[in-house]
């Protein structure tokens, strides 16, 4: 990635190029609501039931196809980690895992949709579609699936970018990030140049009430406030410039509050619970976008995580901001 100074200049130029478009750019909030409600209510439980899992895969596939993208499915084998499934760690040895055979059930499947670019670099935008069995999974993670589908609609009429944009909806995030592990390793093996990966996981729950936001580390509330009214953008310390750029662009193009959070030392396990983590482990730049899960949304992994608990006005701003961030990153990787 080029220097932050160069990137800033490119952002200014890209802002001029897309100024007129940004005035009229907005998400289809009703389509987002429809997706979240269908996945979390009509298909409950969407991946714990084989028939509903097939319908879930079909729905997401057709949604991406409606944007003109070519959609493929990637089937992979499952390993069940012998530890608490909510806290998968990167250092688990092969001796501590076993193969899980799922006879008579639907295979583990990642859903891929590719917008081909002019070069050989790639931006990955991902959201897992699986759930824990007891939860409707509206925020976790139908909210993010709806957001990346909406982003695909926004990019539909955009001319080919410099980078490929790959949309992925992962399977088996809830039991150990297996869909994203498989994908990240495959990209690395194929020497794909991923300039940034965005993992969206729970992006629909917001609150303007004081003390609605908690933090894993004491003292963070004094820096970031106690209202759960913003979208957290989390990355490694080496991704700080990328985080800062994302915040700058997002807040220039939307009214959504962005909370930039470079991952503090010692938080590896806590911050390795979503699909950005396997990309970190493979050495790729990756940002985690979230409403911070149980630190804000007390419906996390419960049967109360329903479609009517989300803030769709702010959720609809997630794909809008990400659209402009992607354009900025893409401009910074223009072919010479």
C-alpha positions, 0 to 999 in steps of 0.5 A: 500500500502507498504512503498515507500522504499519497493516499490522502491526495488520492482521496481528495481527487477521488472525492472530486470525481465522485462528488456528484454521485455521492450526493444521490448515493443511498442504500435501499433501506427496505431491501435491507429490512427485507433481507434481515427479516427473511433470513432471521424470521422466515428461515429461523433457524437458518443454518441449524435446519438443513432445509433452511440452510439450503434456502439461505444459500439460495437466497444469498446466491440469487441476491448477488446474481441480481446485481450482475455478479457471477456467483460460485459456491466453494465447499470445504471440510470441517474441523471442530476445535476442542475449545469454547466455540465463541473464542477460537484461538490462532495458535491451536495445534493440529493435534487439538482438532478432530474432523467432524463428519456431518452425514445427511446434512448440508455441506459447509459452503462459502458463497462468492461473488466477484466484480472483476477489476482491471488489475491483479489486486483484490479487495475482499468484503465478507459477512458470515451467514451461519448462526448459533442454533438458538438465535434468529441471528438478525444482528449476528449476522443477517445485518452484515449479509444485508449490508454487503448485498446492498454494497453489491447493488451500489457497485453494480453500475460502477465501471470496472475498478482497478482491483477485483472486489470479492464478496463472500458470505462465509459458513461455519464462522460460529464454530471456529471461523472455518469458512474464512480460514479456508478462504484466506489460506486458499488466497494465500496459496494462490498468491492473490494480492489482497490489499484489504479485507473487510469483515462485517459482523453485527453491524445493525444495533445502535443506541443513544443511551448513556452506558449502552456501550461497554468495553473489554479494557478499563478506561476505554469508555473515557476515550470513546464514550458510553453510548453505543451509537457508532460503528467500530472499525478495528484493525492491527496497529500496523493497519492504523493508517488504513483505519484512519483513512476509513474513518475519514472517508466514512464520516465525510460521506455519511452521518454514521459515527465511526469509532477507530480501534487499533487492536491493543496488545494482549487482546488476540483471543478476544479479537480473533472471534470473527472472519478478519482473523484468518486474514491477519494470520495469513499476513493480509491487511484486514479491518473488522467492522462491528457494533461490538457484539455483547459489549453493546447488544445484549441479544448476542447469541440469544433468541431475542436477536430479532429483526425488529431490534435493529436500527435500520437508518444507521445500518443503511449507512454502513454500505454507503460508507464502505462503498466510498472507502472501497473507491478510495482504496481502489484509487490508491492502487491505480495502475501506473 
